[in-house]
Amino acid sequence: MNYLKILVALSLLVSLGVSAFADWPAWRGPNGNGIGSAENLPVEWTVDSNVSWKVKLPSWSGASPIVVGDKVFVVSPSKQEAPPPADPAPGRRGRRPAPPPGMGPGGQNIFLMCFSKKDGSLNWRSKLDEGNEIQFKQNMSSPSPVSDGERVWAVTGNGIVSSVNMKGKVLWQYDLQKSHWKLGLQAGYASSPILFEDKLIIQVLHGMHTDDPSYLLALDKKTGKKLWYLERETDAIHESPDAYTTPALSKTKDGIQLVILGGDYVTGHEPDTGREIWRAGGLNPQKARNYRIVPSPVAIDGMIYAPTRKKPLLALRAGGKGDVTESHLVWKYEKPAGSPDVPTPICDGKYFYMIEDFGQVTCLDAKMGNVIWGPETTGLGRVSSSPVLADGKIYITSEDSEIAVIQAGPKFKLLGKNELDGSFTLSTPAVSGNQLFIRTGEYLYSISEG
């Protein structure tokens, strides 16, 4: 067999493996864009129908489930000692902190939990950290884990990075606050780590409660050894340096680039060294003091989308060098209606979907930026999780664990709206095979037809 045939055979094996197992190994899936290859996903369910299993969780968390092989992983605090954010006061929408920010204990320990994908039985749980507390709407377990199929890595809101094998043994830990700086975000640390080759990449973008620099960090995923560290410059002020975003990876003609959003800029970096290649401004044109960013960058099909605090939303051509603020700007969306403040948008390369914080959905042409439809209402309350797209459907989850299902494509159609247990829900669903995994404030659910 010649070299070309070997390559073809290997590529077929790889694609068969991806199709067969359909892992969801990180926040927003295998490519970090919220799109999955799952099929035959349900449109309607209740707590009694189309729920293949559910398991009670110790406490609520913003961390999303990930799926690797026959295992589902979630990060959770131990049994809560204080309630999650309370229902809104009369005349207001969305939950608010209770007790006051930073003062409420939320269960002392933080665990990585491993469940059977088949029936939800608990395989093991491993302690990662302690000292959990509530900060605004989240606690110290908000970052989602990531896996390469052999190990799982997780970061807590206290800055403890852990590597855990598939049997639950903690292999190494790295303390961000002892090794670098104290975390200084207004609402607690929540960025999820990502993997690139042999590197675990972590961002810390902060400034509200610290004068220490924001930075990017790469650790050897096997040993925890620091491979590179880069201080990320910003002239953002007050709360605007804070970002709760997660890095993205962008494919360009020059190779894979690391995309970081926050502190009034979106920047591109070499993932092997951290070196900054390009940066774009224009995210906070008025230089507001409170322009923290929650939704993450989206990188797909040669484009990079940078959401901000409501507006503007910038679409950039991937790549470039130096200041690309003007040279690589493709379009800008500045209408307040439909723009996200918390949920990360989702894009398949053709259509760009934005979920506004109270469940309104707008669809734009991904290449041109013109409105195709919307804003359309889903009837949901406040939304703090991000949408996922699979099987031609988009799943949107509210803070009250209601899930709207809409049809993906050039015409808006609400396919279904489903209730679960009504508990405080922040995490983004995962999809794998024909199963939808939803983590509410009380339970982890597996939803499937039949």
N, C-alpha and C positions, 0 to 999 in steps of 0.2 A: 504493500500500500504506500503510495507516495505521500509527500508532506501535505499537499493540498487536500487529499482525501482524509488524512488524519484530522486536519483542522475542521473539515466539514462534519466529520463524525463527532468530534468533541463538541462542536457548536450545537449539533442536534441533541446530544446528551444533556447539555446545559439547559437548552430550552425545554426539553421534556421534563427535566427536574424541576424547573421553575413552575411549569404548568401543573405538574403533579402535586407538588407540596404547597404551592401558593402561600409561602410564609409572609407574615406581616411583622418584620423583625425590628421595627423602630416606629417612633411617632410618625404618623402619616405614611406608613407603609414602606415597601422595599426601595422606592426611589425618592422618598421624602416629599412626595407631591400629593398624597391623599388618594391616589388612584390604585385600585386593586384589580386582579384578574378573576375574582370570585364570580360564580355563576349561580343562577336559580335562587337568588336571594329573595326573601319574602317582602311583600309590600305592606301586609297587615299582620298584626299580632296583638295579643293581650298578655296579661300575666299568666293566663291559663292556656293559651293556644299559640302554637308555633314557637314555644319556648322549650328547647330541647333539654336545657338544664339551667339552674341558677344556684349560686352559692353565696351565702352571707359573708360579707367582708367585715373586718374589725372596725373600719372607720371610713370616712369619706376622704377623697383625694382628687387632685387634678391630674394625676399621672394616668396615662392611657395604657390599656393592655397591649402587649405584643404577642405574636404567635410564631412559634418556631417548631416545625415538625409536629409532634403530638402533644406539645406543651403550650400553655398560656401563662404568661408572666404578668404580674402586677406589683406595684410598690404600694404599700399601705402603712399608715401609722397603726400602733396598737389601739386598743379600745379607747375611744375618745373620752376625754374628761370634761370637755366643754362642747356645746352644740355648734353646728356649722352656722354660717351667716343666716340671720333670721329672715322671715318673710318681710316684704316691704311694708312701710307705714301706709296708711290710707292716702290715696292720691299719688303714690309713687310706684314705679315698676322696678323689679329686680331686687335681689337680696342685698342686705347691707351687713357690715361686720357686727358680730355680737359674740363675745364681748369686744371691747375696744381693740384696735389693731395692735398686734404684738404682745398682748397681755393675756391671751387665753391659751392655756395648755390644751393640746389636742391629742393626748395620748403620748406616753413617754418615748416608746421605741418606734423605729421605722424598719419595716421588713420588706424583703423581696419574697414574694409568694409564687409558687409554681403549682399550676393546676393541670389536670388531664383535659386535653382538648375534647376527648370523646364524651366524658361524663361529668366533668367538673370536680372530680375528687382531688383533694389536696395531696400533692406529692411531697412537698416540704415547704418550709419557710425559713429564711435566714435573716438574722439581725444585721442591719447595715449601719445603724446610727441610733442616737438617742437625743433627747432634748427637743421634742416637737412642740411647736406653738403655732397659733393662728395669726397670720398677718393679712389683714384686709380679707379678701375672699379665698385665700389659699392657706396652705400649711407647709410644713417642711418636707413634704413628699411629692411636690408638684412635678418635678422633671420626670419624663418617661424613660424607661430603660431602653437599651439597644442590644442586639445579639448578632453574632456571626454564625450561630448554629452550634458552636462548641462552648461558648461562654456568654454570660450576660453581664453588662456593665450598667451601673446606675449611679446617679449623683443626687444627693439630698440637698434640701434648701439650706443646710448648715455647711455645705461645701465638702462633704465626705464622698469621695469617689471610690466605688467598690467594683472589683471583678469577682464574679461568682461562676463556678462551673455548673454543669448540668445536674449535678447531684446535690447542689446547695452549699458546697464548701466555698467560703470566702478565701480567695487566692491572694489578693493584695488590696490595700487601701491607700488613698492619697488624700491629704487634707489640704484643700485649696486655701483655707484661711491661715493655716500655720505656714504653708509653703510660700504664700504670696501675700495677699491683702485681705482684710476683713471685707465681707460682703456688705455693700452699702446701698441697696435698692430700697425704694420707698415701700414696695409691697412684697418683699421677699424674693429670693432667687428661684427662677422657674425654668431656665433654659435647659433643653434636653441635649445630651451628648450625641455625636454622630461618629460613625466609623468611616475611615478611608484607608484601605489597604491594612497596614500594620499599626495604624494610628487611631487612638481615641481622641477626638477633637472636642474641646470645651471652650465656650465663650463666657466671659464675665464682663458685661457692659453695665456700668453703674456710675453714680455720681451724686444722687440726692443726699445720701447720708455719709459721704466720704469724699476726701480730696485725693484718694489714691487712684491710680490710672485704671482704665478699662484694659482688658487684655484677652488674648487668644492663647490657647495652650494645647499642645499635642503630647500625649503620653503613649509609650509603647503598650499596646493592648495586652501583651503577654506578661510583662514585668511591672508595669506602672512607672517605669523610668521616664523622666522628662526628656522629650526629643527636641522640642523647640518651644519658645515663649516669645510673644510679641506684644508690646504695649500698643494699643490702638488709639491713635490721636483723635481728639474731637474738641471743637470749640463750643459744644452745646453747654447750656447753663442750667442750674437748679435741678429740676427733675428730668429734663430732656436727655441727659446722658443715659438714663435707665432704659434697658430693653429686656423684654421677656421673650424675645425671639429665639428661634433655633436655627443654626447655620444650614445652608443648602449647598449642594454640589451642582455646578454648571458645566456642561460639556461645551467646549469651544474648539476652534480650529487649532488652538495652541495647547490643548489638553484640558484636563479637569481642573476647575478652579473652585475655591471655597468662597461662598458668598455670605457676607455678614451684614446685618441690617440693624441699625440703632445709632443713637447719639447724633442724629441729624444727617447721617450719611449711610449709603450702601457701598460696600467695598468688596473688591475681589482679591483673593490671595492665592499664593502657591500652597497647596496642601502639604507639600513635602517640607517646606521651610517656614511657612507663615508669612513670607514676604508679601507686602501689599503691592499689587500690580496696577490697580485702578481704583478710583473712587468717584462717586457722584453725589452731589448735594441736591438742593431743591426740595428736600423732604419737609423742612420747616422754614418756609420762606419768610415768615414774620419773626423768626427767632424767638418763638414763645418759650416761656420758662417751664411749661408743663407738658411738653410734647414727647412723653415716653412712648415707646412703641411696643405693642403686644403681638400683632400678627406677624408671622415670619415671612421671609422672602420666598418667592416661588420661581424656580428655574426650570424651564422646559422649552424644547424646540428652538434653541438659539435666542431665547428671550429671558429677561429677568424682570420680575414684577416686584415692586417695593411699596407695600402699603404703609400707611402712617397712622396717626391719630385722626381718623375720619378722612382727611384730605390734606394734600393731594395724594393720589396713587400714581406712581410713575412706572412706565414700561420702558425698559432699556434693551438695546441690542447687546447681547452678551459679548464679553471680551473688551479689547481696547487697552490703552496704557495711560497712566496719569489721570488728569481730570477729564472725565467723560460726561460731565453733567449736561453739556449741550450736544456734544458730538454723537452720543449714543442714545439720546432720548428719542423714542419712537412715538409715544403718545402719553398724554397726561389726563387723568380723570379728576375733576375738581368739584363735582356736584356732591353736596352733603347727603342727598337721598341715596340710600343703598350702599354707601361706603362702609366698610368694616372698621370697627375700633378694636375688637378683640379676636373674632374668628379669622383664621388665615383663609384667604381665597383659594379656589381650586381651579385648575386649568388643564385641559387636555391637548393644548396646542392650537385648537380651533376656537373653542369657546372659553371665556373667562367668567367664572361665577363668583359673585361677592355676596356674603351673608352679613346683613346689617345686624346689630346687636339685639334687635327685637324681632328677628326672624324674617325680615324682608329680603328678597333675593333679586339680584340684578344680573343679567347676562350681557357681556360685552363681546365684541369681536376681538379675539386675542391679539391679532396682528394690527388692527386699525384703531381699536379703542371705542368705536361707535356702539351705542346701545342697541342690542338686538331685542331684548324685552326687559321689562321691569321698570321700577321695583314692583315686585309682586308679593303679596302677603302669604305667609304659611299658617298664620294663626297661632304661632308659638309665642311664648313669653321671652324673657331675656335668654340670649344665647352666648355662652362663653367657651364652648368647644368649637372645633373646626369640622367642616363637612368632609365626608368621604364619598368617592365616586366609584361604583362598580356595577357591573351588569346593567349598564345603561341608566342607573338610578343614582340620585344624590341623596344622602342621608344627613339630616340636620338635627342636632340634639339640643334641647333647651335645658336650662338650669333646673327645671321641674321634671326632668326625665321624660319629656314628651319628644317623640321623634317624628319629624315630617319627612316624607319620601316624595321627591319630585323627579320628573322625567328629565334626563339630560338631553340637551339639544336645542334647536332653534325656536322651539315653542314651549312656553311654560305650561306645565300640567302638574297639578298636585295629585299624586297617586294615592296617598294615604297619610293619616296622622294617627299616631299610636301612643298610648300611655303605658307606663310601667308602674313604678311604685311611688312616684311623686317626690322622691328624695333629691337632695341638692347634688346636681350633676355638672361637672366641669370637664370631664375627660372626653377625648375623641374616640369614636368607635374603631374597631379593627375588623377587617374582613379576611376570611381564609376559606378556600373550598366553597362550600355552600352555606357557610356560617357567618353570622354577624355577631361580634362580641361587643357588648355594651356594658360599661362600668358606671353604675349609678352611685349615689351616696351610700347605698346600703348593700347592693348586690352586684355580682358579676353574672351577666346573662349570656347564654348562647342562644341565638335566634336562628331558626331554619324552618324551611317548609316541611309540613307533615308532623 
